[in-house]
């Protein structure tokens, strides 16, 4: 099975992103996307959240580029901004859903990502064995990517959900965490291999990202997953790099 995880940055690099998806459409079984917009026209009522170059119909646009995949969208802000997965139609889909792992009462910093956060998942089967693919975009607090009380609580919520899953797990996405945080170590200690660490990845950000922090995105797998190939792709289709995983169980 082949999987790509990417924070699409709201589709701000639309032409390059479209070409990238067309290139990988045939060989990729599952795409996990963060910062996805879905029919967002006219919905930017929050003064802090402005249409600054995003593609407000990005989900439908991507669906058109991936005709052999089934698109699934779960918002974490109102009904138009959140997580999306595209699953190839020949991949067995045993279940899917989402669960909120962080709640915010205020949306004053929503434009910058300070919203409630959920995790999205699909359950499939390979060689008669269950596997869950979990898509995640971690909370942003405007104070960097270090530990905080809310991030520790978020990790506890994620772990509580993962305990309910059967079989192997791939957990991927934009965690908004540094690699040396306790918030990330908690999830690793649950029983995951952190492929960003194992493969010595030095950055998951493209040249579109101008700040110094070069880590945000992670791919974690349980021990029963055999990694055939893992790499951070160089394509400049977002301010994040895409992560590519080929695996079997």
Protein Blocks (a to p, Z undefined) as FASTA:
>chain_A
ZZddddehlomammlmmmmmmmmmmmpmbdcdehiaehkghiamblklccehiafklmmm
mmmmmmmbccddddfehjlbccdddddfklccfbdcdddfbdcfbfklmmnopacddddd
ddddeehiacdddddddddehnajadcfklmmmmmmmmmmmmmpgcjdddedjehpafkb
fklmmmmmnopacfklmnopabfcdfklmbfblcfbacdddfklccfbdcddfbdfbfbd
cddddddZZ
